């Protein structure tokens, strides 16, 4: 590798490191059931919070609440992955890197 390529690789690595830090602090929100369940997920696919409106709590229909929570979490994770792909894609030029 020549010096130019090595320097470019180091710059990309530094930018990826900064982007990883940004993703840790970035969040997305997703809801289900018309907003009765909401979740906040970081750009690193960690669920930060789950909020459930008391109206959604029906002791006779726990399965519905479970489905609403699951739907909101899955949507939040999907949004988080899209955010990460968008931000990292600008650095990698769309190249999929393992672990990112």
Secondary structure, DSSP 8 states (H G I E B T S, - for coil): --HHHHHHHHHHHHHHHHHHHHHHH-EEEEEEGGGTEEEEEETTS-EEEEEE-GGG--TT-HHHHHHHHHHHHHHHHHHHHHHHHHHHHHHHTT---TT-
